[in-house]
Structure formats: C-alpha cells, structure tokens
Amino acid sequence: MTQKQALEILKTGANVFLSGEPGSGKTYTVNQYVSYLRSRKVEVAITASTGIAATHIGGMTIHSWSGIGIKRNLDKYELDRIASNERIAKRIRSSKALIIDEVSMLGPRTLSMVDMVCREVKQSDQAFGGLQVLLVGDFFQLPPVVRRGESEFQKTLIEEATARFAYDAPCWLTTGFITCYLTEQYRQDDRNFLSILSAIRHNAYNDTHHSHIEKRRVTSENAPDDIPRLFSHNEEVERVNDQELAKISEKERIFEMTSQGASSLVATLKKGCLSPEVLRLKVGAKVMFTKNNPQAGFVNGTLGEVRELNSFGSPVIRTRNNRSIIVEPMAWTVEEGGSVRARITQVPLRLAWAITVHKSQGMSLDEAVMDLTDVFEFGQGYVALSRVRRLSGLYLLGWNKQTFQVHPEVLEKDIEFRKGSKVAREAFEKISPDELAQMHKNFIRAVGGRLTDKKQKTKYEI
C-alpha cells in the first residue's frame, strides 16, 4: 500500500494499524495526517510507547497521556482515580483521534489499560471510548520489555492470557483495526542489501545472503573511525564517546539544557531526548544531529564534525557532504489542546562516535560500524542493520546467531497483516473518488471539525 492510499483510508475516520518495513515512511504518513486534522481544527493526541519515540513525533508517552504511568495492573479503584483526574479527563474528552507510535514496544496489558481509561472517561462502551485510533509500528523491530514476574498478577479488571505483543490485547480485535502496510521504500536503495533485510524479515536468510554480510566484516583496527558505532549496551557507548572526546586537546565548551513546564512532562522529554542534558563539545568532535530541520540542511541522524565554536556560542558543524551549518538551540515540546505544556531546549547534537541500537531506532544513517556480538533480543540486529542506507555503508565488527533472527510468532502474524492490508487496499480502490471525498467530509463533520475546500499539496515521501 502507498502512503497516499493509507492517508485516504485514515481520512475516513477508520481505526488503523499503520505498518511497513523500516524506511517505508510511517512517520511521514503520520505527520501528514496530523497536519490534515489540525488544519481542520480536529484535536489529535500524539503519543508513543517510549520517551525517545515520543520526542521524535512531538508528543508524550501513552503512559503519561492516559494517566496509567508505570502501572502494570488496573483495578476499579485505580480506574476511578485516573478518570477523576481533571487534567487527564479533559485531554481525553477533547481528543478526537489518538496516535500511538512504536506500538511494537507496547505490551498488551498496557494497551488494554489505555482502552479502559478512554472508555471510562468518555463514558462509552465503544473501543477507546469512540476515539479514532492509529497504531503505528513494525513488530519485527524491538519488542516490549518483559519484566520479571509480570505474568504473576493479582486479579484485576483485565482478564487475558499472558502474552507479549500489543496485538494480543482483546481490545485490538474489538477496535477493528484496518491494516495499512506500506510497501514503498525510501531509505535503502541497494538491491542486495534490500534482499538481505527482506530475507531476515521472512526467515529466509541463507548462505548467499550471509556471504554478502561476511564481506562487510572488519576489525576494530581497520574500521572507519569517522562514522558512528552501534552497540547493544549503553555502557559501551558511553565509554567510547568519553574516551574519544578526551583524546582531543582542544578547549571544551559546555551546553546545558533548559526546561519549562510540568516537571513530570519535562522529565519525560529529557528521558526521550537524544541530546544530553549536558552536552560537551570540542573542535574535532564527531557529532550527530538529533532533530529534523531539512531547511537548515539536517535531519535526525545527519553526521558531521565540530569545525568551530564561534564567538556567539554556537557550534559550527561540517556535515559529511561538506555543508557548513551554524547550529542554534532547538526545542522539544509536549503540546496539548493547541498549547505547549512542557518544553526543553538544547543544541540538537550528540556525540556520535557511538550510539545504542535502541536509540538508533527511527534514524537513517549513511554509514555505521556495528558490534552485534552481544545482541540479546529478537529484532535487535534487524533494527541495527536497517539503519544504514546501503550495504557499502555497513561495517560489522561481529555478530551472533540471534542477529539475523526475528521473533517466530511475528513471522506468522506478519502474513496476516499483509493479507489484511491487501484486502483493505482492494476494497478502497472500488470506492469512487467522489464517494471517498464525502466519507472524508462526514468524518470531519462527525468529530466537530472545520470543513474546508482548500486543497493541500502533498508530496509522498519520508
């Protein structure tokens, strides 16, 4: 399915599970839909399963938005307490659409709790209280963290078998999600590399694919030293970055993050922000941009080097394509009801000699050195490999067997998702343009939005 087809379905008000391979443009499609709703004065709640994902899309975690916080269970008393919270109730009542990004990292019990809270606040028996729900993600990527003892729970309002993925939640079925599986590819343009990633995704990885991977093996001594290194553990990342910065004899300049707003939301923004609270830079330091600003010449993942720390206090970065960019502080915000609830401001950079696989999710890199010998989770290796655009940009220090494996349960479920997307695409293709346009208007009218005949030019890409 194309981005345009997915958007046409979303505009009807349908509940949608938006999926696709890394680089297929899921985030871009979401941003287009958010712009569409906001231009018609329809309140949309933008959330994600993790703080990092939330900062990428300018929203808050679903845990914070729904008021469930870190709860693993929900009884009648807790449900009443959350629904009675004026601020939580107001944000849920005012919302007409709910977006949850990186749903692959959301457990089924969490999704069930969000459903219950929405129904309680909205006083509706409909799934999620009648909100249009858009779930976004790829279950081949990082799965939910399973905490020890999570399967042993007391009697709560949620009665379900122990399961790991969001699609196992009973509310997934009752919500009636239409699957929109994006099939275009905007990140990778290397046919051999695409075949390797596709083989991993379909459990068809073989000796032919591995022979290409073997050619990308390097030692630590001959690996490029001017591109980021991906590791599976944070300790190694911090060690490498601190070690490399210390090697530079230039004077250090410190950039401190500032913040405004509710302390709990500020804490969430800080946790999810890829730029550190205290950023230490020196001329010669390898850096990575942590925010999108195409007009200025960078996106999240753009690599460069500090060439100057000018007299105005701004770092000057020379990117890999020899573009010189003066980097000014930028803001990460949480918005609600059209106003900013919390804001953090920092220079959108981080040291880039090394980064964790987890924090790289959502990035597009031209090149990377990867040490995947300690991969410990299904999908972790796949996420790392799919960050780079082509095979020539991949340098592997090592790997283990699990690097090229995805979760066997997800393999079966993915077939179902693809079939569902095909059925949805064929069904909507039979609807005439006039009828579809009327369906779009009916939804906007039903949620109290503002109808407009002003046509927006939309380019379908990442």
C-alpha positions in Angstrom: 0.0 0.0 0.0 1.2 3.5 -0.8 1.3 6.4 1.6 -1.4 8.1 -0.3 -3.7 5.1 -0.1 -3.1 4.9 3.7 -3.9 8.6 4.1 -7.1 8.2 2.1 -8.2 5.4 4.5 -7.2 7.4 7.6 -9.2 10.4 6.5 -12.4 8.3 6.6 -12.0 8.0 10.4 -11.2 4.3 10.4 -9.1 2.8 13.1 -5.8 1.9 11.5 -2.7 -0.1 12.2 0.0 1.5 10.1 3.0 -0.7 9.5 5.7 -1.3 7.0 9.4 -2.0 6.7 12.0 0.5 8.1 12.3 3.4 5.6 8.7 3.0 4.2 7.6 6.3 5.5 5.4 5.5 8.5 6.4 8.7 10.5 6.0 10.9 7.4 2.5 9.5 6.8 1.6 10.1 10.4 2.8 13.7 10.2 0.8 14.3 7.1 -2.4 13.0 8.8 -1.7 15.2 11.9 -1.4 18.2 9.7 -4.6 17.3 7.9 -6.5 17.0 11.2 -5.1 20.2 12.8 -5.8 22.3 9.7 -9.5 21.2 10.2 -9.4 22.0 13.9 -9.7 18.4 15.0 -7.9 17.7 18.3 -5.4 14.8 17.9 -3.5 13.2 20.8 0.1 12.2 19.7 1.7 9.6 21.8 4.3 6.9 21.7 5.3 3.8 23.7 8.7 5.2 24.7 10.1 8.6 25.5 12.5 8.5 22.6 9.8 7.8 20.1 7.6 10.5 21.7 10.2 13.2 21.2 10.6 12.2 17.5 6.9 13.0 16.9 6.5 15.9 19.3 4.1 14.0 21.6 4.1 12.4 25.1 4.3 8.8 26.2 1.0 6.9 26.1 1.5 6.1 29.8 1.6 9.8 30.7 -1.2 10.8 28.3 -3.6 8.2 29.7 -2.6 8.6 33.3 -1.6 5.0 33.8 2.1 5.8 34.4 4.2 2.8 35.3 1.2 0.7 36.4 1.3 -3.0 35.4 -2.3 -3.6 36.6 -5.5 -1.6 36.9 -8.3 -2.3 39.5 -11.6 -0.4 39.8 -10.2 2.0 42.4 -7.3 3.0 40.2 -9.5 3.3 37.2 -11.9 5.7 39.1 -8.9 7.7 40.4 -7.4 8.2 37.0 -10.8 9.1 35.3 -11.5 11.6 38.1 -8.2 13.5 37.5 -9.4 16.7 35.9 -6.4 17.2 33.6 -6.4 13.6 32.3 -10.1 13.6 31.8 -10.0 17.0 29.9 -7.3 15.8 27.5 -9.1 12.6 26.7 -12.5 14.2 26.3 -11.2 16.8 24.0 -9.3 14.4 21.8 -11.0 13.0 18.7 -8.1 10.9 17.4 -5.4 9.0 19.3 -2.0 8.1 17.7 0.3 5.6 19.4 3.7 5.3 17.7 6.2 2.4 18.1 3.4 0.1 19.2 5.7 -2.9 18.8 7.2 -1.9 22.2 3.8 -1.7 23.9 2.6 -4.7 25.9 -1.0 -6.0 25.5 -1.9 -5.2 29.1 -0.8 -1.5 28.7 -2.9 -1.2 25.5 -5.9 -2.7 27.4 -5.5 -0.2 30.3 -5.5 2.7 27.9 -8.6 1.4 26.3 -10.3 1.1 29.7 -9.3 4.6 30.8 -10.6 6.1 27.5 -13.9 4.3 27.8 -14.3 5.3 31.4 -13.6 9.0 30.8 -15.7 9.1 27.6 -18.5 7.1 29.4 -18.7 4.9 26.3 -18.7 1.2 25.6 -17.0 1.7 22.3 -13.4 0.7 22.0 -11.1 3.5 23.3 -14.3 5.5 24.1 -15.0 6.0 20.4 -11.7 7.8 19.5 -10.2 7.2 16.1 -7.1 5.2 17.0 -4.0 5.0 14.8 -1.4 2.5 15.9 2.0 2.8 14.2 4.9 0.4 14.2 6.6 -2.7 12.9 6.6 -5.8 15.1 9.8 -7.0 13.5 11.6 -4.2 15.4 12.3 -4.0 19.1 9.6 -5.8 21.2 8.2 -4.8 24.7 10.5 -5.2 27.7 9.2 -8.1 29.7 9.8 -7.6 33.4 10.4 -10.5 35.8 7.2 -11.6 37.4 5.0 -9.8 35.1 3.0 -13.0 34.3 2.1 -13.4 38.0 -0.5 -10.7 38.6 -3.4 -10.3 41.1 -7.0 -10.2 40.0 -7.6 -7.0 38.1 -10.1 -5.6 35.6 -8.0 -7.1 32.7 -8.5 -10.8 32.3 -6.3 -12.1 29.5 -3.8 -14.8 28.9 -0.1 -14.0 29.4 1.1 -12.6 26.0 3.8 -10.2 24.8 2.6 -8.2 21.9 0.0 -5.4 21.6 -2.0 -7.3 19.0 -2.7 -10.0 21.7 -4.8 -7.5 23.7 -8.6 -8.2 23.4 -9.2 -4.5 22.5 -7.1 -4.9 19.3 -9.8 -7.2 18.0 -12.8 -5.2 19.3 -11.4 -2.0 17.8 -11.5 -3.4 14.3 -8.2 -2.0 13.0 -7.7 -1.8 9.3 -4.1 -2.7 8.5 -2.3 -0.3 6.1 1.0 -2.0 5.3 3.3 0.5 3.5 5.3 -1.2 0.7 7.3 1.7 -0.8 11.0 2.1 0.3 12.7 5.4 0.8 15.7 4.6 2.9 17.6 1.7 1.2 18.4 1.9 -2.5 20.8 -1.1 -2.6 19.2 -4.2 -4.2 21.5 -6.7 -2.5 21.0 -5.0 0.9 17.2 -4.9 0.5 17.2 -8.7 -0.3 19.2 -9.4 2.9 16.8 -7.3 5.0 13.8 -8.9 3.4 15.3 -12.4 3.9 15.7 -11.7 7.6 12.2 -10.4 7.8 10.8 -13.5 6.1 13.0 -16.0 7.9 14.7 -16.9 4.6 18.2 -15.7 5.5 20.7 -18.2 3.8 24.3 -18.7 2.9 24.0 -16.4 -0.2 22.9 -13.5 2.0 25.5 -14.3 4.6 28.3 -14.2 2.0 27.4 -10.5 1.4 27.4 -9.9 5.2 30.8 -11.6 5.6 32.3 -9.1 3.1 31.3 -6.3 5.4 33.3 -7.8 8.4 36.1 -5.5 9.7 38.4 -5.5 12.7 38.4 -2.7 15.2 41.8 -1.6 13.9 40.7 -1.2 10.2 37.1 0.0 10.9 36.5 3.6 9.8 37.0 6.0 12.7 34.9 8.9 11.4 31.4 7.2 11.5 29.2 6.2 14.4 29.5 2.8 16.1 26.3 0.9 17.2 26.4 -1.2 20.3 23.7 -3.2 22.0 24.6 -1.9 25.5 24.7 1.7 26.8 27.8 1.2 28.9 30.0 0.6 25.8 28.5 3.6 24.1 29.4 6.0 27.0 32.8 4.5 27.3 33.7 5.1 23.6 32.2 8.6 23.5 34.0 9.7 26.6 37.3 8.1 25.6 37.3 9.7 22.1 36.3 13.2 23.4 39.2 13.0 25.9 41.7 12.4 23.1 41.0 15.9 21.7 43.2 18.5 23.2 41.0 21.5 22.1 39.2 23.6 24.7 35.8 22.1 25.8 32.6 24.1 25.7 29.5 23.0 27.6 25.9 23.5 26.5 23.3 23.0 29.2 19.6 22.1 28.5 16.9 24.4 29.8 13.4 23.5 30.6 9.9 24.9 31.2 6.6 23.3 32.2 5.2 20.5 34.4 8.1 18.6 36.0 6.7 15.2 35.1 6.4 16.1 31.4 9.9 17.7 31.4 11.3 14.5 32.9 9.7 12.5 30.1 11.1 14.9 27.5 14.6 14.7 28.9 14.5 10.9 29.1 13.5 10.7 25.4 15.7 13.4 24.0 18.8 12.1 22.2 20.7 15.3 23.0 22.1 15.1 26.6 21.2 17.5 29.4 24.9 18.5 29.5 26.5 18.5 26.0 30.3 18.7 26.0 31.8 19.6 22.6 35.3 20.3 21.3 36.5 21.3 17.9 37.1 18.0 16.1 34.3 16.1 17.9 32.2 13.7 15.8 28.5 14.6 16.2 25.1 13.6 15.1 22.1 15.8 14.7 19.1 14.7 16.9 16.3 16.7 15.3 14.8 17.3 11.9 15.3 20.6 10.2 15.5 20.0 6.4 15.5 23.7 5.6 18.7 24.1 7.6 20.3 21.1 6.0 20.0 18.3 8.6 17.7 15.6 9.9 17.8 13.2 12.8 20.9 11.1 12.1 22.8 13.5 10.0 26.5 13.2 10.8 29.2 15.8 11.0 32.2 17.2 12.9 32.6 20.3 15.0 34.7 22.7 13.0 34.3 25.8 15.1 32.8 27.0 18.3 32.1 30.6 17.3 32.1 33.8 19.4 28.3 33.7 19.6 28.4 30.5 21.4 27.1 28.3 18.6 28.9 25.2 17.2 29.6 25.2 13.5 29.2 21.7 12.0 30.7 20.4 8.8 28.4 17.7 7.6 29.6 14.6 5.6 28.5 16.4 2.3 30.8 19.4 3.2 27.9 21.6 4.2 28.7 24.1 7.0 25.8 24.6 9.5 25.7 27.0 12.4 23.6 25.1 14.9 21.3 27.0 17.2 19.3 25.6 20.1 16.0 23.9 19.3 13.0 22.9 21.4 11.4 19.6 22.1 7.8 20.1 23.3 4.7 18.4 24.6 1.6 20.0 23.2 -2.0 19.6 24.3 -5.1 21.4 23.2 -3.0 23.6 20.9 -0.8 24.9 23.7 2.7 23.8 24.9 2.6 22.0 28.3 6.3 21.4 28.6 9.5 22.4 26.7 13.2 21.5 26.8 15.7 23.4 24.8 19.2 22.2 23.8 21.6 22.3 20.8 20.3 19.4 18.7 23.5 17.4 18.7 25.1 14.4 20.5 28.5 12.8 20.4 28.4 10.3 17.6 31.4 8.0 18.0 28.9 5.5 19.4 25.2 5.1 19.9 23.0 2.2 21.2 20.9 0.2 18.8 17.8 1.1 20.9 18.4 4.9 20.4 19.1 4.4 16.7 15.6 3.2 16.0 14.0 5.7 13.6 17.3 7.0 12.3 18.6 6.8 8.8 22.4 6.6 8.6 24.7 6.7 5.6 27.3 4.6 7.3 27.9 2.8 10.7 30.2 0.4 12.4 28.3 -2.2 14.3 29.3 -4.6 17.0 26.4 -7.1 17.2 28.1 -9.8 19.1 26.0 -9.1 22.3 22.6 -8.9 20.6 20.2 -10.4 23.1 16.7 -9.7 21.7 14.7 -10.7 18.6 14.7 -7.8 16.2 17.7 -6.0 17.7 20.0 -7.0 14.9 17.4 -6.2 12.3 16.9 -2.7 13.7 20.6 -2.1 13.6 21.2 -3.3 10.1 18.2 -1.4 8.7 19.6 1.9 9.9 22.0 2.2 7.1 21.0 3.1 3.5 23.2 0.6 1.6 25.5 -2.4 2.1 28.6 -0.3 1.3 27.9 1.8 4.4 27.8 -1.2 6.7 30.9 -2.3 8.7 30.5 -5.2 11.1 32.9 -6.0 13.9 31.0 -9.1 14.7 27.6 -10.8 15.3 25.9 -13.7 17.0 23.3 -16.1 15.7 20.4 -14.0 17.0 21.5 -11.0 15.0 19.7 -12.4 11.9 16.6 -13.7 13.6 13.2 -12.2 14.2 10.5 -13.4 16.5 8.9 -16.6 15.1 5.4 -15.5 16.3 5.7 -12.2 14.5 6.6 -14.1 11.3 3.2 -15.7 11.3 1.3 -12.5 12.3 3.0 -10.5 9.6 1.5 -12.7 6.9 -1.9 -11.9 8.4 -1.1 -8.2 8.4 0.0 -8.2 4.8 -3.2 -10.1 3.7 -5.4 -7.7 5.6 -3.7 -4.7 4.0 -4.2 -6.2 0.6 -7.9 -6.7 1.3 -8.3 -3.1 2.6 -6.4 -1.6 -0.4 -8.6 -3.5 -2.9 -11.8 -2.6 -1.1 -11.0 1.1 -1.0 -9.9 1.1 -4.7 -13.5 0.2 -5.5 -14.8 3.3 -3.9 -15.3 6.3 -6.3 -13.3 9.5 -5.7 -16.5 11.4 -5.0 -17.7 8.9 -2.5 -14.4 8.8 -0.7 -14.3 12.6 -0.5 -17.7 12.5 1.0 -16.6 10.0 3.6 -13.7 12.3 4.5 -16.2 15.2 5.0 -18.5 13.0 7.0 -15.8 12.2 9.5 -14.6 15.7 9.9 -18.2 16.8 10.4 -18.8 14.0 12.9 -15.9 15.0 15.2 -16.8 18.7 15.1 -14.0 19.7 12.7 -14.0 22.6 10.2 -14.7 21.6 6.7 -12.5 23.3 4.1 -12.3 23.1 0.3 -8.7 24.4 0.3 -6.6 21.8 -1.4 -3.3 20.9 0.2 -0.3 19.9 -1.9 1.1 16.7 -0.5 4.4 15.0 -1.5 4.5 11.4 -0.5 8.0 10.6 0.8 9.8 10.2 4.1 
